[in-house]
Amino acid sequence: MRVALSLFGAFRDYQPTAQLTLDVADGARVADLREAVAAYGQAHWPTFQPALLARSAFASATCVLRDGDGIPADGQMAILPPVSGG
């Protein structure tokens, strides 16, 4: 399954475009996608911080997903790093 992952926050600093496309197995869960992003980041992003990925959320077009949730059938997702501010 091909996943089109929109990047936000610090992840935009890693990738020259605002989107990353990854292939994961059919029936993959968000945890599988998180592992795929980690592998991609370690291979392609020199300043990649795995701790940032560990604290980030994944979302479909309609909701935030947990690691045990399946990837939406349309493969459209976003990665949302933690934010702070006031």
KANOR-V127198 format. One record per run of one state. SS is the DSSP state (~ for helix, > for strand, _ for the rest). FROM is the first residue (numbers start at 0). TO is the last residue. If there is no record, write none. Layout:
SS_FROM_TO / SS_FROM_TO
This chain:
__0_0 / >_1_6 / __7_9 / ~_10_13 / __14_17 / >_18_22 / __23_27 / >_28_28 / ~_29_43 / __44_48 / ~_49_54 / __55_55 / >_56_58 / __59_62 / >_63_64 / __65_68 / >_69_69 / __70_74 / >_75_79 / __80_85
